[in-house]
C-alpha cells in the first residue's frame, strides 16, 4: 500500500513537472554541475526512486 502510494505520488509529481516545472522545488535536493536543476533531472530522480522500490511486497518473516 505504501509502495503504491509512493509510485503514484512520483507519477503525479512527474506530470506536474512537465506542465509547471517552476512550482516544484527540487533545487535543494538535486543540483547539476552548473548549480541548476533541469526538468530532466527532476524526472530522472523520481524514476530512480520508483525503481528502487521492490516489485512485490516482501513476505512476512516466520519467527
PDB file of N, CA, C, O and CB in Angstrom:
ATOM      1  N   UNK A   1       0.824  -1.186   0.000  1.00  0.00           N
ATOM      2  CA  UNK A   1       0.000   0.000   0.000  1.00  0.00           C
ATOM      3  C   UNK A   1       0.880   1.266   0.000  1.00  0.00           C
ATOM      4  O   UNK A   1       0.631   2.201  -0.761  1.00  0.00           O
ATOM      5  CB  UNK A   1      -0.944  -0.011   1.217  1.00  0.00           C
ATOM      6  N   UNK A   2       1.895   1.283   0.849  1.00  0.00           N
ATOM      7  CA  UNK A   2       2.802   2.427   0.901  1.00  0.00           C
ATOM      8  C   UNK A   2       3.591   2.543  -0.401  1.00  0.00           C
ATOM      9  O   UNK A   2       3.768   3.637  -0.936  1.00  0.00           O
ATOM     10  CB  UNK A   2       3.761   2.303   2.100  1.00  0.00           C
ATOM     11  N   UNK A   3       4.064   1.397  -0.904  1.00  0.00           N
ATOM     12  CA  UNK A   3       4.812   1.381  -2.162  1.00  0.00           C
ATOM     13  C   UNK A   3       3.964   1.971  -3.283  1.00  0.00           C
ATOM     14  O   UNK A   3       4.441   2.813  -4.043  1.00  0.00           O
ATOM     15  CB  UNK A   3       5.252  -0.057  -2.521  1.00  0.00           C
ATOM     16  N   UNK A   4       2.724   1.541  -3.390  1.00  0.00           N
ATOM     17  CA  UNK A   4       1.822   2.034  -4.429  1.00  0.00           C
ATOM     18  C   UNK A   4       1.621   3.541  -4.279  1.00  0.00           C
ATOM     19  O   UNK A   4       1.600   4.263  -5.276  1.00  0.00           O
ATOM     20  CB  UNK A   4       0.462   1.299  -4.367  1.00  0.00           C
ATOM     21  N   UNK A   5       1.472   4.021  -3.045  1.00  0.00           N
ATOM     22  CA  UNK A   5       1.301   5.450  -2.802  1.00  0.00           C
ATOM     23  C   UNK A   5       2.509   6.257  -3.236  1.00  0.00           C
ATOM     24  O   UNK A   5       2.367   7.344  -3.796  1.00  0.00           O
ATOM     25  CB  UNK A   5       1.027   5.699  -1.343  1.00  0.00           C
ATOM     26  N   UNK A   6       3.696   5.729  -2.981  1.00  0.00           N
ATOM     27  CA  UNK A   6       4.928   6.419  -3.378  1.00  0.00           C
ATOM     28  C   UNK A   6       5.036   6.467  -4.896  1.00  0.00           C
ATOM     29  O   UNK A   6       5.374   7.506  -5.464  1.00  0.00           O
ATOM     30  CB  UNK A   6       6.168   5.720  -2.773  1.00  0.00           C
ATOM     31  N   UNK A   7       4.751   5.352  -5.550  1.00  0.00           N
ATOM     32  CA  UNK A   7       4.824   5.307  -7.009  1.00  0.00           C
ATOM     33  C   UNK A   7       3.814   6.266  -7.623  1.00  0.00           C
ATOM     34  O   UNK A   7       4.149   7.013  -8.543  1.00  0.00           O
ATOM     35  CB  UNK A   7       4.580   3.878  -7.520  1.00  0.00           C
ATOM     36  N   UNK A   8       2.590   6.254  -7.127  1.00  0.00           N
ATOM     37  CA  UNK A   8       1.573   7.158  -7.659  1.00  0.00           C
ATOM     38  C   UNK A   8       1.933   8.622  -7.392  1.00  0.00           C
ATOM     39  O   UNK A   8       1.682   9.489  -8.229  1.00  0.00           O
ATOM     40  CB  UNK A   8       0.205   6.833  -7.047  1.00  0.00           C
ATOM     41  N   UNK A   9       2.515   8.890  -6.234  1.00  0.00           N
ATOM     42  CA  UNK A   9       2.958  10.245  -5.923  1.00  0.00           C
ATOM     43  C   UNK A   9       4.062  10.706  -6.865  1.00  0.00           C
ATOM     44  O   UNK A   9       4.048  11.845  -7.332  1.00  0.00           O
ATOM     45  CB  UNK A   9       3.440  10.323  -4.485  1.00  0.00           C
ATOM     46  N   UNK A  10       5.016   9.825  -7.144  1.00  0.00           N
ATOM     47  CA  UNK A  10       6.101  10.156  -8.075  1.00  0.00           C
ATOM     48  C   UNK A  10       5.547  10.419  -9.474  1.00  0.00           C
ATOM     49  O   UNK A  10       5.983  11.347 -10.156  1.00  0.00           O
ATOM     50  CB  UNK A  10       7.145   9.015  -8.120  1.00  0.00           C
ATOM     51  N   UNK A  11       4.596   9.608  -9.894  1.00  0.00           N
ATOM     52  CA  UNK A  11       3.999   9.801 -11.215  1.00  0.00           C
ATOM     53  C   UNK A  11       3.238  11.125 -11.277  1.00  0.00           C
ATOM     54  O   UNK A  11       3.297  11.824 -12.288  1.00  0.00           O
ATOM     55  CB  UNK A  11       3.059   8.631 -11.556  1.00  0.00           C
ATOM     56  N   UNK A  12       2.535  11.468 -10.222  1.00  0.00           N
ATOM     57  CA  UNK A  12       1.783  12.727 -10.186  1.00  0.00           C
ATOM     58  C   UNK A  12       2.734  13.926 -10.236  1.00  0.00           C
ATOM     59  O   UNK A  12       2.510  14.874 -10.989  1.00  0.00           O
ATOM     60  CB  UNK A  12       0.904  12.797  -8.916  1.00  0.00           C
ATOM     61  N   UNK A  13       3.788  13.874  -9.432  1.00  0.00           N
ATOM     62  CA  UNK A  13       4.764  14.963  -9.427  1.00  0.00           C
ATOM     63  C   UNK A  13       5.430  15.083 -10.791  1.00  0.00           C
ATOM     64  O   UNK A  13       5.662  16.192 -11.272  1.00  0.00           O
ATOM     65  CB  UNK A  13       5.824  14.740  -8.333  1.00  0.00           C
ATOM     66  N   UNK A  14       5.740  13.947 -11.418  1.00  0.00           N
ATOM     67  CA  UNK A  14       6.355  13.967 -12.741  1.00  0.00           C
ATOM     68  C   UNK A  14       5.454  14.653 -13.764  1.00  0.00           C
ATOM     69  O   UNK A  14       5.934  15.412 -14.606  1.00  0.00           O
ATOM     70  CB  UNK A  14       6.673  12.545 -13.196  1.00  0.00           C
ATOM     71  N   UNK A  15       4.152  14.388 -13.693  1.00  0.00           N
ATOM     72  CA  UNK A  15       3.235  15.047 -14.635  1.00  0.00           C
ATOM     73  C   UNK A  15       3.131  16.548 -14.336  1.00  0.00           C
ATOM     74  O   UNK A  15       2.994  17.352 -15.257  1.00  0.00           O
ATOM     75  CB  UNK A  15       1.832  14.393 -14.569  1.00  0.00           C
ATOM     76  N   UNK A  16       3.195  16.926 -13.061  1.00  0.00           N
ATOM     77  CA  UNK A  16       3.175  18.345 -12.705  1.00  0.00           C
ATOM     78  C   UNK A  16       4.435  19.047 -13.202  1.00  0.00           C
ATOM     79  O   UNK A  16       4.385  20.196 -13.639  1.00  0.00           O
ATOM     80  CB  UNK A  16       3.040  18.517 -11.183  1.00  0.00           C
ATOM     81  N   UNK A  17       5.550  18.355 -13.132  1.00  0.00           N
ATOM     82  CA  UNK A  17       6.815  18.922 -13.595  1.00  0.00           C
ATOM     83  C   UNK A  17       6.740  19.238 -15.081  1.00  0.00           C
ATOM     84  O   UNK A  17       7.225  20.281 -15.522  1.00  0.00           O
ATOM     85  CB  UNK A  17       7.981  17.957 -13.312  1.00  0.00           C
ATOM     86  N   UNK A  18       6.139  18.350 -15.851  1.00  0.00           N
ATOM     87  CA  UNK A  18       6.028  18.572 -17.294  1.00  0.00           C
ATOM     88  C   UNK A  18       5.210  19.821 -17.593  1.00  0.00           C
ATOM     89  O   UNK A  18       5.540  20.574 -18.510  1.00  0.00           O
ATOM     90  CB  UNK A  18       5.397  17.354 -17.977  1.00  0.00           C
ATOM     91  N   UNK A  19       4.145  20.047 -16.829  1.00  0.00           N
ATOM     92  CA  UNK A  19       3.246  21.161 -17.094  1.00  0.00           C
ATOM     93  C   UNK A  19       3.675  22.461 -16.409  1.00  0.00           C
ATOM     94  O   UNK A  19       3.489  23.542 -16.970  1.00  0.00           O
ATOM     95  CB  UNK A  19       1.858  20.798 -16.655  1.00  0.00           C
ATOM     96  N   UNK A  20       4.241  22.370 -15.213  1.00  0.00           N
ATOM     97  CA  UNK A  20       4.598  23.562 -14.429  1.00  0.00           C
ATOM     98  C   UNK A  20       5.883  23.316 -13.631  1.00  0.00           C
ATOM     99  O   UNK A  20       5.822  23.221 -12.405  1.00  0.00           O
ATOM    100  CB  UNK A  20       3.440  23.952 -13.471  1.00  0.00           C
ATOM    101  N   UNK A  21       7.024  23.212 -14.278  1.00  0.00           N
ATOM    102  CA  UNK A  21       8.265  22.902 -13.549  1.00  0.00           C
ATOM    103  C   UNK A  21       8.647  23.954 -12.516  1.00  0.00           C
ATOM    104  O   UNK A  21       9.368  23.648 -11.566  1.00  0.00           O
ATOM    105  CB  UNK A  21       9.397  22.742 -14.524  1.00  0.00           C
ATOM    106  N   UNK A  22       8.182  25.178 -12.684  1.00  0.00           N
ATOM    107  CA  UNK A  22       8.552  26.246 -11.749  1.00  0.00           C
ATOM    108  C   UNK A  22       7.908  26.068 -10.374  1.00  0.00           C
ATOM    109  O   UNK A  22       8.356  26.685  -9.408  1.00  0.00           O
ATOM    110  CB  UNK A  22       8.158  27.596 -12.324  1.00  0.00           C
ATOM    111  N   UNK A  23       6.870  25.243 -10.265  1.00  0.00           N
ATOM    112  CA  UNK A  23       6.183  25.057  -8.989  1.00  0.00           C
ATOM    113  C   UNK A  23       6.805  23.965  -8.128  1.00  0.00           C
ATOM    114  O   UNK A  23       6.504  23.871  -6.938  1.00  0.00           O
ATOM    115  CB  UNK A  23       4.739  24.734  -9.235  1.00  0.00           C
ATOM    116  N   UNK A  24       7.658  23.149  -8.708  1.00  0.00           N
ATOM    117  CA  UNK A  24       8.243  22.035  -7.979  1.00  0.00           C
ATOM    118  C   UNK A  24       9.623  22.451  -7.466  1.00  0.00           C
ATOM    119  O   UNK A  24      10.472  22.875  -8.249  1.00  0.00           O
ATOM    120  CB  UNK A  24       8.340  20.767  -8.880  1.00  0.00           C
ATOM    121  N   UNK A  25       9.849  22.332  -6.161  1.00  0.00           N
ATOM    122  CA  UNK A  25      11.084  22.791  -5.512  1.00  0.00           C
ATOM    123  C   UNK A  25      12.080  21.641  -5.345  1.00  0.00           C
ATOM    124  O   UNK A  25      12.143  21.031  -4.278  1.00  0.00           O
ATOM    125  CB  UNK A  25      10.768  23.417  -4.138  1.00  0.00           C
ATOM    126  N   UNK A  26      12.851  21.342  -6.383  1.00  0.00           N
ATOM    127  CA  UNK A  26      13.850  20.288  -6.310  1.00  0.00           C
ATOM    128  C   UNK A  26      15.256  20.845  -6.089  1.00  0.00           C
ATOM    129  O   UNK A  26      16.193  20.074  -5.887  1.00  0.00           O
ATOM    130  CB  UNK A  26      13.818  19.457  -7.575  1.00  0.00           C
ATOM    131  N   UNK A  27      15.416  22.139  -6.122  1.00  0.00           N
ATOM    132  CA  UNK A  27      16.732  22.753  -6.054  1.00  0.00           C
ATOM    133  C   UNK A  27      17.549  22.382  -4.834  1.00  0.00           C
ATOM    134  O   UNK A  27      18.779  22.394  -4.892  1.00  0.00           O
ATOM    135  CB  UNK A  27      16.587  24.205  -6.098  1.00  0.00           C
ATOM    136  N   UNK A  28      16.898  22.053  -3.735  1.00  0.00           N
ATOM    137  CA  UNK A  28      17.629  21.699  -2.521  1.00  0.00           C
ATOM    138  C   UNK A  28      18.093  20.246  -2.522  1.00  0.00           C
ATOM    139  O   UNK A  28      18.906  19.855  -1.685  1.00  0.00           O
ATOM    140  CB  UNK A  28      16.764  21.955  -1.308  1.00  0.00           C
ATOM    141  N   UNK A  29      17.583  19.445  -3.453  1.00  0.00           N
ATOM    142  CA  UNK A  29      17.887  18.017  -3.479  1.00  0.00           C
ATOM    143  C   UNK A  29      18.796  17.607  -4.627  1.00  0.00           C
ATOM    144  O   UNK A  29      19.673  16.759  -4.461  1.00  0.00           O
ATOM    145  CB  UNK A  29      16.620  17.237  -3.557  1.00  0.00           C
ATOM    146  N   UNK A  30      18.586  18.208  -5.791  1.00  0.00           N
ATOM    147  CA  UNK A  30      19.342  17.832  -6.984  1.00  0.00           C
ATOM    148  C   UNK A  30      19.929  19.100  -7.602  1.00  0.00           C
ATOM    149  O   UNK A  30      19.199  20.039  -7.917  1.00  0.00           O
ATOM    150  CB  UNK A  30      18.437  17.070  -8.014  1.00  0.00           C
ATOM    151  N   UNK A  31      21.215  19.121  -7.770  1.00  0.00           N
ATOM    152  CA  UNK A  31      21.858  20.264  -8.429  1.00  0.00           C
ATOM    153  C   UNK A  31      22.909  19.712  -9.381  1.00  0.00           C
ATOM    154  O   UNK A  31      23.745  18.903  -8.980  1.00  0.00           O
ATOM    155  CB  UNK A  31      22.501  21.258  -7.381  1.00  0.00           C
ATOM    156  N   UNK A  32      22.876  20.138 -10.627  1.00  0.00           N
ATOM    157  CA  UNK A  32      23.879  19.668 -11.581  1.00  0.00           C
ATOM    158  C   UNK A  32      25.168  20.472 -11.434  1.00  0.00           C
ATOM    159  O   UNK A  32      25.278  21.310 -10.539  1.00  0.00           O
ATOM    160  CB  UNK A  32      23.346  19.768 -13.025  1.00  0.00           C
ATOM    161  N   UNK A  33      26.124  20.225 -12.290  1.00  0.00           N
ATOM    162  CA  UNK A  33      27.429  20.882 -12.174  1.00  0.00           C
ATOM    163  C   UNK A  33      27.353  22.396 -12.351  1.00  0.00           C
ATOM    164  O   UNK A  33      28.245  23.115 -11.901  1.00  0.00           O
ATOM    165  CB  UNK A  33      28.383  20.306 -13.192  1.00  0.00           C
ATOM    166  N   UNK A  34      26.299  22.888 -13.002  1.00  0.00           N
ATOM    167  CA  UNK A  34      26.124  24.328 -13.187  1.00  0.00           C
ATOM    168  C   UNK A  34      25.335  24.969 -12.051  1.00  0.00           C
ATOM    169  O   UNK A  34      25.104  26.178 -12.060  1.00  0.00           O
ATOM    170  CB  UNK A  34      25.429  24.598 -14.504  1.00  0.00           C
ATOM    171  N   UNK A  35      24.922  24.168 -11.076  1.00  0.00           N
ATOM    172  CA  UNK A  35      24.132  24.698  -9.978  1.00  0.00           C
ATOM    173  C   UNK A  35      22.673  24.874 -10.330  1.00  0.00           C
ATOM    174  O   UNK A  35      21.950  25.591  -9.638  1.00  0.00           O
ATOM    175  CB  UNK A  35      24.694  25.999  -9.534  1.00  0.00           C
ATOM    176  N   UNK A  36      22.227  24.228 -11.399  1.00  0.00           N
ATOM    177  CA  UNK A  36      20.843  24.328 -11.833  1.00  0.00           C
ATOM    178  C   UNK A  36      20.182  22.958 -11.829  1.00  0.00           C
ATOM    179  O   UNK A  36      20.852  21.928 -11.899  1.00  0.00           O
ATOM    180  CB  UNK A  36      20.760  24.955 -13.226  1.00  0.00           C
ATOM    181  N   UNK A  37      18.871  22.967 -11.747  1.00  0.00           N
ATOM    182  CA  UNK A  37      18.094  21.738 -11.799  1.00  0.00           C
ATOM    183  C   UNK A  37      17.226  21.797 -13.040  1.00  0.00           C
ATOM    184  O   UNK A  37      16.470  22.747 -13.236  1.00  0.00           O
ATOM    185  CB  UNK A  37      17.231  21.544 -10.511  1.00  0.00           C
ATOM    186  N   UNK A  38      17.338  20.779 -13.875  1.00  0.00           N
ATOM    187  CA  UNK A  38      16.535  20.743 -15.090  1.00  0.00           C
ATOM    188  C   UNK A  38      15.314  19.851 -14.887  1.00  0.00           C
ATOM    189  O   UNK A  38      15.259  19.063 -13.943  1.00  0.00           O
ATOM    190  CB  UNK A  38      17.374  20.246 -16.282  1.00  0.00           C
ATOM    191  N   UNK A  39      14.344  19.983 -15.776  1.00  0.00           N
ATOM    192  CA  UNK A  39      13.161  19.128 -15.730  1.00  0.00           C
ATOM    193  C   UNK A  39      13.582  17.673 -15.871  1.00  0.00           C
ATOM    194  O   UNK A  39      13.045  16.799 -15.191  1.00  0.00           O
ATOM    195  CB  UNK A  39      12.152  19.515 -16.841  1.00  0.00           C
ATOM    196  N   UNK A  40      14.534  17.414 -16.746  1.00  0.00           N
ATOM    197  CA  UNK A  40      15.034  16.043 -16.932  1.00  0.00           C
ATOM    198  C   UNK A  40      15.637  15.506 -15.636  1.00  0.00           C
ATOM    199  O   UNK A  40      15.404  14.348 -15.288  1.00  0.00           O
ATOM    200  CB  UNK A  40      16.084  15.998 -18.064  1.00  0.00           C
ATOM    201  N   UNK A  41      16.402  16.315 -14.919  1.00  0.00           N
ATOM    202  CA  UNK A  41      16.987  15.901 -13.637  1.00  0.00           C
ATOM    203  C   UNK A  41      15.891  15.494 -12.651  1.00  0.00           C
ATOM    204  O   UNK A  41      15.995  14.470 -11.977  1.00  0.00           O
ATOM    205  CB  UNK A  41      17.846  17.041 -13.039  1.00  0.00           C
ATOM    206  N   UNK A  42      14.852  16.305 -12.580  1.00  0.00           N
ATOM    207  CA  UNK A  42      13.761  16.020 -11.638  1.00  0.00           C
ATOM    208  C   UNK A  42      13.047  14.725 -12.003  1.00  0.00           C
ATOM    209  O   UNK A  42      12.747  13.912 -11.129  1.00  0.00           O
ATOM    210  CB  UNK A  42      12.756  17.182 -11.610  1.00  0.00           C
ATOM    211  N   UNK A  43      12.776  14.534 -13.284  1.00  0.00           N
ATOM    212  CA  UNK A  43      12.072  13.325 -13.704  1.00  0.00           C
ATOM    213  C   UNK A  43      12.933  12.083 -13.509  1.00  0.00           C
ATOM    214  O   UNK A  43      12.413  11.027 -13.148  1.00  0.00           O
ATOM    215  CB  UNK A  43      11.648  13.442 -15.166  1.00  0.00           C
ATOM    216  N   UNK A  44      14.232  12.188 -13.740  1.00  0.00           N
ATOM    217  CA  UNK A  44      15.131  11.054 -13.511  1.00  0.00           C
ATOM    218  C   UNK A  44      15.200  10.696 -12.030  1.00  0.00           C
ATOM    219  O   UNK A  44      15.262   9.518 -11.680  1.00  0.00           O
ATOM    220  CB  UNK A  44      16.535  11.369 -14.040  1.00  0.00           C
ATOM    221  N   UNK A  45      15.191  11.691 -11.169  1.00  0.00           N
ATOM    222  CA  UNK A  45      15.188  11.454  -9.725  1.00  0.00           C
ATOM    223  C   UNK A  45      13.944  10.666  -9.321  1.00  0.00           C
ATOM    224  O   UNK A  45      14.039   9.691  -8.576  1.00  0.00           O
ATOM    225  CB  UNK A  45      15.252  12.790  -8.952  1.00  0.00           C
ATOM    226  N   UNK A  46      12.783  11.088  -9.811  1.00  0.00           N
ATOM    227  CA  UNK A  46      11.531  10.406  -9.472  1.00  0.00           C
ATOM    228  C   UNK A  46      11.498   8.988 -10.041  1.00  0.00           C
ATOM    229  O   UNK A  46      11.005   8.069  -9.387  1.00  0.00           O
ATOM    230  CB  UNK A  46      10.331  11.206  -9.993  1.00  0.00           C
ATOM    231  N   UNK A  47      12.009   8.812 -11.230  1.00  0.00           N
ATOM    232  CA  UNK A  47      12.050   7.485 -11.845  1.00  0.00           C
ATOM    233  C   UNK A  47      12.961   6.555 -11.051  1.00  0.00           C
ATOM    234  O   UNK A  47      12.629   5.389 -10.837  1.00  0.00           O
ATOM    235  CB  UNK A  47      12.528   7.578 -13.305  1.00  0.00           C
ATOM    236  N   UNK A  48      14.108   7.070 -10.614  1.00  0.00           N
ATOM    237  CA  UNK A  48      15.036   6.279  -9.809  1.00  0.00           C
ATOM    238  C   UNK A  48      14.389   5.872  -8.488  1.00  0.00           C
ATOM    239  O   UNK A  48      14.531   4.730  -8.051  1.00  0.00           O
ATOM    240  CB  UNK A  48      16.329   7.067  -9.547  1.00  0.00           C
ATOM    241  N   UNK A  49      13.694   6.786  -7.867  1.00  0.00           N
ATOM    242  CA  UNK A  49      13.009   6.481  -6.612  1.00  0.00           C
ATOM    243  C   UNK A  49      12.006   5.347  -6.804  1.00  0.00           C
ATOM    244  O   UNK A  49      11.943   4.430  -5.985  1.00  0.00           O
ATOM    245  CB  UNK A  49      12.298   7.732  -6.071  1.00  0.00           C
ATOM    246  N   UNK A  50      11.232   5.402  -7.868  1.00  0.00           N
ATOM    247  CA  UNK A  50      10.262   4.340  -8.147  1.00  0.00           C
ATOM    248  C   UNK A  50      10.956   3.007  -8.400  1.00  0.00           C
ATOM    249  O   UNK A  50      10.487   1.966  -7.942  1.00  0.00           O
ATOM    250  CB  UNK A  50       9.397   4.713  -9.351  1.00  0.00           C
ATOM    251  N   UNK A  51      12.067   3.035  -9.124  1.00  0.00           N
ATOM    252  CA  UNK A  51      12.769   1.803  -9.474  1.00  0.00           C
ATOM    253  C   UNK A  51      13.477   1.163  -8.281  1.00  0.00           C
ATOM    254  O   UNK A  51      13.777  -0.031  -8.315  1.00  0.00           O
ATOM    255  CB  UNK A  51      13.771   2.081 -10.564  1.00  0.00           C
ATOM    256  N   UNK A  52      13.745   1.924  -7.243  1.00  0.00           N
ATOM    257  CA  UNK A  52      14.401   1.374  -6.054  1.00  0.00           C
ATOM    258  C   UNK A  52      13.446   0.569  -5.176  1.00  0.00           C
ATOM    259  O   UNK A  52      13.879  -0.216  -4.332  1.00  0.00           O
ATOM    260  CB  UNK A  52      15.015   2.493  -5.240  1.00  0.00           C
ATOM    261  N   UNK A  53      12.165   0.765  -5.378  1.00  0.00           N
ATOM    262  CA  UNK A  53      11.186   0.028  -4.589  1.00  0.00           C
ATOM    263  C   UNK A  53      11.071  -1.402  -5.110  1.00  0.00           C
ATOM    264  O   UNK A  53      11.158  -1.622  -6.318  1.00  0.00           O
ATOM    265  CB  UNK A  53       9.809   0.734  -4.625  1.00  0.00           C
ATOM    266  N   UNK A  54      10.878  -2.376  -4.224  1.00  0.00           N
ATOM    267  CA  UNK A  54      10.751  -3.766  -4.691  1.00  0.00           C
ATOM    268  C   UNK A  54       9.489  -3.936  -5.537  1.00  0.00           C
ATOM    269  O   UNK A  54       8.501  -3.226  -5.348  1.00  0.00           O
ATOM    270  CB  UNK A  54      10.723  -4.746  -3.489  1.00  0.00           C
ATOM    271  N   UNK A  55       9.539  -4.889  -6.474  1.00  0.00           N
ATOM    272  CA  UNK A  55       8.403  -5.129  -7.358  1.00  0.00           C
ATOM    273  C   UNK A  55       7.213  -5.746  -6.623  1.00  0.00           C
ATOM    274  O   UNK A  55       6.063  -5.541  -7.012  1.00  0.00           O
ATOM    275  CB  UNK A  55       8.821  -6.033  -8.500  1.00  0.00           C
ATOM    276  N   UNK A  56       7.487  -6.485  -5.581  1.00  0.00           N
ATOM    277  CA  UNK A  56       6.387  -7.078  -4.825  1.00  0.00           C
ATOM    278  C   UNK A  56       6.663  -6.950  -3.332  1.00  0.00           C
ATOM    279  O   UNK A  56       7.797  -6.745  -2.901  1.00  0.00           O
ATOM    280  CB  UNK A  56       6.184  -8.563  -5.216  1.00  0.00           C
ATOM    281  N   UNK A  57       5.623  -7.074  -2.584  1.00  0.00           N
ATOM    282  CA  UNK A  57       5.697  -6.936  -1.124  1.00  0.00           C
ATOM    283  C   UNK A  57       6.502  -8.100  -0.547  1.00  0.00           C
ATOM    284  O   UNK A  57       6.270  -9.249  -0.921  1.00  0.00           O
ATOM    285  CB  UNK A  57       4.267  -6.888  -0.492  1.00  0.00           C
ATOM    286  N   UNK A  58       7.450  -7.821   0.362  1.00  0.00           N
ATOM    287  CA  UNK A  58       8.213  -8.915   0.967  1.00  0.00           C
ATOM    288  C   UNK A  58       7.309  -9.775   1.840  1.00  0.00           C
ATOM    289  O   UNK A  58       6.364  -9.280   2.455  1.00  0.00           O
ATOM    290  CB  UNK A  58       9.389  -8.365   1.797  1.00  0.00           C
ATOM    291  N   UNK A  59       7.610 -11.070   1.887  1.00  0.00           N
ATOM    292  CA  UNK A  59       6.837 -11.983   2.709  1.00  0.00           C
ATOM    293  C   UNK A  59       7.178 -11.741   4.175  1.00  0.00           C
ATOM    294  O   UNK A  59       8.307 -11.385   4.516  1.00  0.00           O
ATOM    295  CB  UNK A  59       7.109 -13.456   2.311  1.00  0.00           C
ATOM    296  N   UNK A  60       6.192 -11.939   5.025  1.00  0.00           N
ATOM    297  CA  UNK A  60       6.398 -11.763   6.461  1.00  0.00           C
ATOM    298  C   UNK A  60       7.351 -12.846   6.961  1.00  0.00           C
ATOM    299  O   UNK A  60       7.258 -14.006   6.560  1.00  0.00           O
ATOM    300  CB  UNK A  60       5.042 -11.815   7.234  1.00  0.00           C
ATOM    301  N   UNK A  61       8.252 -12.454   7.828  1.00  0.00           N
ATOM    302  CA  UNK A  61       9.220 -13.405   8.392  1.00  0.00           C
ATOM    303  C   UNK A  61       8.523 -14.317   9.403  1.00  0.00           C
ATOM    304  O   UNK A  61       7.688 -13.875  10.192  1.00  0.00           O
ATOM    305  CB  UNK A  61      10.406 -12.651   9.067  1.00  0.00           C
ATOM    306  N   UNK A  62       8.879 -15.572   9.360  1.00  0.00           N
ATOM    307  CA  UNK A  62       8.331 -16.546  10.315  1.00  0.00           C
ATOM    308  C   UNK A  62       9.320 -16.692  11.453  1.00  0.00           C
ATOM    309  O   UNK A  62      10.473 -17.073  11.252  1.00  0.00           O
ATOM    310  CB  UNK A  62       8.050 -17.934   9.635  1.00  0.00           C
ATOM    311  N   UNK A  63       8.855 -16.386  12.638  1.00  0.00           N
ATOM    312  CA  UNK A  63       9.745 -16.462  13.810  1.00  0.00           C
ATOM    313  C   UNK A  63       9.520 -17.712  14.583  1.00  0.00           C
ATOM    314  O   UNK A  63      10.180 -17.939  15.597  1.00  0.00           O
ATOM    315  CB  UNK A  63       9.553 -15.274  14.716  1.00  0.00           C
TER     316      UNK A  63
END
